[in-house]
Amino acid sequence: MPTTRGRLKLPIPVGGDAPAIPADFGSLADRINVVSGAGVVFVADATARAALVTNADVFNGLYVYQDDTKETWRYFSGWKLWDVPYKTFTPSLVTGTLGNGTLVGGFSVSSGQMEGWAKWTFGSTSAIASGGGVLAPPVAMDSSLPVYSSLGTVFMRDQSSGDFHNGHLVIGANLGEMLPLRALQPASYTAAQMGQLGSIASSSPLPWTNLDSISYAFRAPAA
């Protein structure tokens, strides 16, 4: 054994000298976290997350980070989406025809609360139709939300005239629909008409021609 001035000098290990790490070490570390109620369990995908339940390796309040989607879930007698870093997404139209228009959006989830935006800019072949402009949410919403619960606002712009119109965004006939409603704007308001809402129509409140747009802002608890 080499020495330096009478002191024992240990050899510097090279890669081949390092002991092999057991293949199941990660699983073992995760199980220790589960048992102790500390830390975050890391899993590769939804299949591995489901296996935690199958193996009874869960407890209420457990955090699980899913690597393939970069999402954090929590367990409360079932999985709840808890945190998603901000990301862009392509919204899905439930009613209406995108045609050659554009539809863009972004969202995040923080502590189980989803928040996001979307914008549909019309093209020459886009069509909104009566009761149209309904979007699917980027992630599933909490099943306890009733129909027509308020989600946020909508903002509509007539490109040719420069006119603006506002409205509200609500849950539609089911949790898979975010339904925009326009504020009614009759020529002369009566007390009963003030604040009323109506469905967006194929030519109202805008003509819905090329470059007209409708913007959405929404917030709701995720499933």
N, C-alpha and C positions, 0 to 999 in steps of 0.2 A: 504493500500500500504506500503510495507516495506521501512524503512528509515535507513540511516547510518549517525550518528552524525547530525541528523537534515536535511540531504540531501535526496532528493527523490531517491529511488533505484528502477529502473525498473526491472521487472521480466525477467529472461532469457527465450526467447521463445524456445519451443521444436518443433519437426517436425510438429506435429499436429496443432500448432498455426500459421504456415506460411500460408499466403494467397495462394489460388490456382492460378496458372498461366493460363491465358486463352489459350485454345487449339489452337487458331489461332494467338497467339502472334508472332510466327516465321514468318508466312505469312505477318503479319502487318509490322514487322521489315524489311522484304525483300522489301515490297512495299515502305516503307520510303526511303530505299537505292535507289530504282529505281527512285522515284520522285526527290530526291535530287541530283542524279547523282554521288553518293559517294559509296565507299565500293564495296563489292562483294556479289552477291546474291547466296545463298546456296540452292540447290535443291537436291532431293533424287535420281532422275533418269531422263532419257531422256523424259519420259512422262511429268514430272513436268516442265522440261525445255521448252518443246513445249507449255505447258499451259501459260507460260509467254507471248508468241507471241499471243496466242488466246485471252488473257486478255488485250492485248495492254500494257503490263508492261515492254516494252523494249525500248531501244534507241541505236543509233549507238555508239559503243565503250563499251557497257555494258559487264562486266565480270560476268560469272556464273560458280560457282564451282559445279560439279556434283559428289555427294558423292559415288555412287555405283562404279564408274570407277576411281575416284580420278583424274578426268580431269578438266581442266579449259577451258571454251569456251568464245568466244567474239562474240558479235552481230554486224554485218555490213550489214544490210538489209538481213540478213540470218546468220546462225551460222557458225563459223569458229573455228576449233580445235586450241587452243592457247598454252596450256602447259600440258605436260604429264611427270611426273617424270620417270626417267630411269626404264625400266622394260625389262625382258627377254621375248621372244616370240618364238614360233615354226613356222618358215617360211613355206609358202605353195608353193610347186612346181607347176608351170604352165605347163612346159614341162620337161620330164625326169621321171625316175623311182627311187624313194628313195630306195626301197628294204630294205635290212638290214643295210643300211648306217645310218648316223646321220645328222640331220640338226638343227642347233641351231642359235640363234640370239638375239640381244638386240637393243632397240631404245629408244629415248626420243623425245619430242617436246618442243621447247622453242621459245616463241614469234611467234608461227605459223610456225616455221621451224623444219621439221623432220630430224633427223640424226640417223644413225644406222649401224649395221653390221650383217653379217650372214656368216656361214661356213657350207659347205656340205662336209662331209668326207665319201668317198665311202665305201660300203661294197661289198661282193662278188656277190650280186645280184642287185647292183645299175647299172643304165644305164642312160647316159646323152642324147644320140641320137643326130642327126644332128639339129643344132639350139637350142639345149637344155640348161638346166641350168637356165631357166627363172623363176624368183621368183615373187610372188605377194607382193606388199609393205605392211608393217604392218598396215598402216592407209592410207586412200585415199589421193591421191595427188591433188594439185590444178588443176582445169580443164583448166586453161589457158596455161598449159605446152604443147608444141607441141611434136609430135612424134619424137623420136630419140634425144630428149634433153639429155644432159649429166647429169648423176646422181652421178657418182663416178668412182671407180676403181674395178677391179677384179684381184685376185692373185691366180695362179694355181701351185700346187706342185705335182711332180711325186715322189711318195714315194720310188719306187724301184731304180731310178737313182739319185734322189736328185735334178733333174732339176727343175727350176722355170720358169714360164711364166707369163707375165702380160697382161692386157687388160683394157677395159673400160666398164662401166655399163651405159646403156642408157634406155630411155623409149621405150618399144616395140611398137607393133601395136596399143595398147591402154593404158590408164592410169593404167590399172590393171597389167601391165607387167614391170618388171625390167630385161632387156635383156643384158646378158654379151657378149662382143665381144672380140676376141683375137687379139693381135698384130701379123700380118703375119711375119713369119721368114723364107723367102726363103734362099736357100744355098748361093746365091749371090744377094745382093740388087742392084736394079737399082734406079735411081733417082725417077721414078714414083712409085716404090714400097715402098719407105721409108715412114713409118708412116701409112701404110694402115692397115685396120682392117678387120676381117672376122668372120663369125659365128663359134662358137664352134661346132666341129663335133664329131661323135661317137668314133673316135680314134685320134682326133687331138685337141689341140696340145699335149695332153697326151694320153696314152693308156686307161686311165680311168679304172684302175683296183683297187683291194682292197687297201684301205688306201690312195689312191690319194685324193686330196682335192681342192676345189675352195672356196676362201674367197671373200666376197663382202663388200664394204664400200659405203654408199650412203647418200645423203643429198638432200632434196627437200622441197619446201613449201607444207604444208599440206592443204587439202581442207577446 
